[in-house]
Amino acid sequence: MVIEARSASLSLSRSAATKSRISLVVLYESFSWIRGAQARAGAAQAFPHGPFYDAAGNPAVLGTNTNLDSVGLKVMGNYQFSSLHTAYMACGHNSVLRDDDGKWYLFYHTRFNNGTEFHEVRVHSMYFNEDGWPVVSPYEYSGDQIAQYGYEAADIAGEYEYINHGNDTSSKIHNYSSVTLSTDGTISGAVSGTWSQAQDSAAAVLTIDGQKYSGYFLAEQDENGKNVMSFTAVGSNNQTIWGAKTVEYTGKERIPLIDYP
């Protein structure tokens, strides 16, 4: 079933997570590549009237002169990976789709850091984390599927290009920095913390500078067609973090643990 209310700025989607949240994806938009659009999310237990709140617990209904940076789970902003020919800007004018097979997608258009208003459509896989919040894959959809039982720790460990999309609604481009996820569960480099994967799925928890982010590990193609390991996660600070390796992923899905009687 597709649950979607669409105007120039609104999509509604029912979370598949256990808390069965209703996610409200709202578009912040100024039609300009330099300032640009972005999608932000809130959620509610009651459909369709809410009330809706963001991941930090702020009400989604904006008051007079509300600072837009302070409200809404920021799904993505302006960003740059090394595999992209230029920074992606104004990622918005979004819509959410649940296909007949139950898979979720985020549709949007992106402009580019080239001084023009030219834009292209992008489609990314969308998932719901263990807390029921939407997380979007770092790269456009190319048939990727999360491994049902997760990935081997050795295939996850390594160096990543890391992006924190922050809370801003500015023209700032969030460029990648380098972080390393070590096999001992620590994170080092531009940020520090810990990481873990669920024992029976690809669900990821990354704790960075004391802030917990929940999402998934995902082997997917970057926009040059190379299969790489990545992660996507969101925190109660309304921020989305992405990570992507640049070396090719050649691993296999983790073998499930089975308890025999």
VENLIN-V171905 format. One record per backbone hydrogen bond with DSSP energy under -1.0 kcal/mol. CO is the residue of the C=O (numbers start at 1). NH is the residue of the N-H. E is the energy in kcal/mol with one decimal. If there is no record, write none. Layout:
# VENLIN-V171905
CO:NH:E  CO:NH:E
This chain:
# VENLIN-V171905
9:27:-2.0  11:25:-3.0  13:23:-3.6  17:20:-1.8  21:15:-3.5  22:44:-1.7  23:13:-2.3  24:42:-2.3  25:11:-1.5  26:40:-2.8  28:38:-2.1  30:32:-2.7  38:28:-2.9  39:75:-2.3  40:26:-3.5  41:73:-2.8  42:24:-3.2  43:53:-2.6  44:22:-3.2  46:50:-1.4  52:60:-2.6  53:43:-3.0  54:57:-1.9  58:54:-2.4  63:66:-1.5  67:70:-2.0  73:41:-2.1  78:174:-2.6  79:88:-2.7  80:176:-1.1  81:84:-1.3  87:113:-1.8  88:79:-2.0  89:111:-3.2  90:92:-1.3  92:109:-2.6  95:107:-3.2  97:105:-2.4  99:102:-2.0  103:99:-3.0  104:126:-2.1  105:97:-2.2  106:124:-2.3  107:95:-2.2  108:122:-3.1  109:92:-1.9  110:120:-2.1  111:89:-3.0  112:114:-2.3  120:110:-2.9  122:108:-2.2  123:141:-4.1  124:106:-2.8  125:137:-2.4  127:135:-2.8  129:132:-2.3  133:129:-2.8  135:127:-3.1  147:150:-1.2  150:254:-2.8  152:155:-1.1  152:156:-1.3  153:157:-2.7  158:181:-2.7  160:179:-2.1  161:244:-1.8  162:177:-2.0  163:242:-2.8  173:175:-1.2  174:80:-1.6  177:162:-3.6  178:190:-2.3  179:160:-3.1  180:188:-2.0  181:158:-2.6  182:185:-2.0  185:195:-2.3  186:182:-2.7  187:193:-1.7  188:180:-2.9  192:209:-2.2  193:187:-2.7  194:207:-2.6  196:205:-2.2  202:217:-2.3  203:198:-2.5  204:215:-2.6  205:196:-1.7  206:213:-2.6  207:194:-2.1  208:211:-2.2  211:208:-2.7  213:206:-2.5  214:234:-2.1  215:204:-2.5  216:232:-2.0  218:230:-1.6  220:228:-3.4  222:225:-2.2  226:222:-2.9  227:249:-3.9  228:220:-2.6  229:245:-2.7  230:218:-2.5  231:243:-2.1  232:216:-2.3  233:241:-3.0  234:214:-2.8  235:238:-1.5  238:74:-2.3  239:235:-1.9  240:165:-2.7  241:233:-2.0  242:163:-2.7  243:231:-2.3  244:161:-3.2
